[in-house]
Amino acid sequence: MALAVVQKRYLDLGNSKGVIVGITFDSSYPTGGEDLTAAQLGLSQVDALIEAGVGSAGYNFRFVSGKLLAYNGTTEIANATNLSTVAPDFLAIGS
């Protein structure tokens, strides 16, 4: 399965680009995170991905090495968990 990414708004951040995106998870979260590319975010490189706090349903997230990981507190969500109702917004910063 894959993430659904919707680019909502572009921001001029001087030497960097910013994009507000909505990301919806699918029905089977894989241990180690979902693949997420710079191109999906409308960027050529991602310097930071910051959760905007909308639609996260109490989860928190980390973006590491092209993977978006979901956590409940400090514990990664279990393999094959249905997160299809989780749709947080993020600010992606990069070039």
C-alpha positions as CSV (number, residue, x, y, z in Angstrom):
1,M,0.0,0.0,0.0
2,A,1.0,3.6,-0.2
3,L,0.5,7.1,1.3
4,A,-1.9,9.5,-0.4
5,V,-0.3,12.9,-0.6
6,V,-2.2,16.1,-1.5
7,Q,-0.2,19.3,-2.0
8,K,-2.3,22.1,-0.4
9,R,-0.2,25.3,-0.5
10,Y,3.2,26.4,-1.5
11,L,5.2,28.9,0.6
12,D,8.1,31.2,-0.3
13,L,10.7,30.7,2.4
14,G,13.5,32.7,0.8
15,N,16.3,30.2,-0.1
16,S,14.0,27.3,0.6
17,K,10.6,26.1,-0.5
18,G,7.8,25.2,1.8
19,V,4.8,23.0,1.0
20,I,1.8,22.3,3.2
21,V,0.7,18.7,2.4
22,G,-2.1,16.5,3.6
23,I,-1.0,12.8,4.0
24,T,-3.4,10.0,4.4
25,F,-2.1,6.6,5.5
26,D,-3.5,3.4,4.2
27,S,-5.1,0.3,5.7
28,S,-1.8,-1.6,6.4
29,Y,1.0,0.3,8.1
30,P,4.4,-1.4,7.5
31,T,6.9,-1.8,10.3
32,G,9.7,0.7,9.5
33,G,7.4,3.3,8.0
34,E,5.8,4.2,4.7
35,D,7.9,5.3,1.7
36,L,7.7,9.1,1.1
37,T,9.7,10.8,-1.6
38,A,10.6,14.5,-2.1
39,A,8.7,14.4,-5.4
40,Q,5.5,13.3,-3.7
41,L,5.9,16.5,-1.6
42,G,6.5,18.7,-4.6
43,L,10.2,19.1,-3.7
44,S,13.5,17.9,-5.1
45,Q,15.0,17.5,-1.6
46,V,13.4,17.4,1.8
47,D,15.2,19.2,4.6
48,A,12.5,18.9,7.2
49,L,8.9,17.5,7.6
50,I,7.0,19.0,10.4
51,E,3.6,17.8,11.6
52,A,1.0,20.6,11.5
53,G,-1.2,18.7,14.0
54,V,-4.4,18.4,11.9
55,G,-5.9,14.9,11.7
56,S,-3.2,13.0,13.6
57,A,-5.6,11.3,16.0
58,G,-3.0,11.3,18.8
59,Y,-0.2,9.8,16.8
60,N,3.2,11.4,16.3
61,F,5.5,11.1,13.3
62,R,9.1,11.0,12.2
63,F,10.6,11.3,8.7
64,V,13.8,9.4,8.4
65,S,15.7,8.3,5.3
66,G,12.7,8.5,3.0
67,K,10.3,6.8,5.4
68,L,7.4,8.3,7.3
69,L,7.1,6.5,10.6
70,A,4.0,6.6,12.9
71,Y,4.2,6.3,16.7
72,N,1.9,6.1,19.6
73,G,4.0,7.9,22.2
74,T,7.5,6.4,21.8
75,T,6.3,3.1,20.4
76,E,6.1,2.6,16.6
77,I,2.7,1.5,15.4
78,A,2.5,-2.3,14.9
79,N,2.9,-3.9,11.5
80,A,-0.4,-4.1,9.4
81,T,-2.3,-1.6,11.6
82,N,-5.1,0.1,9.8
83,L,-4.3,3.9,9.8
84,S,-6.6,4.8,6.9
85,T,-8.5,7.3,9.1
86,V,-5.2,9.1,10.0
87,A,-4.7,12.1,7.7
88,P,-2.3,14.7,9.3
89,D,-1.1,17.9,7.6
90,F,2.6,18.6,7.4
91,L,4.9,21.4,6.4
92,A,7.6,20.1,4.1
93,I,10.7,22.3,3.7
94,G,13.4,21.8,1.1
95,S,14.4,22.7,-2.4
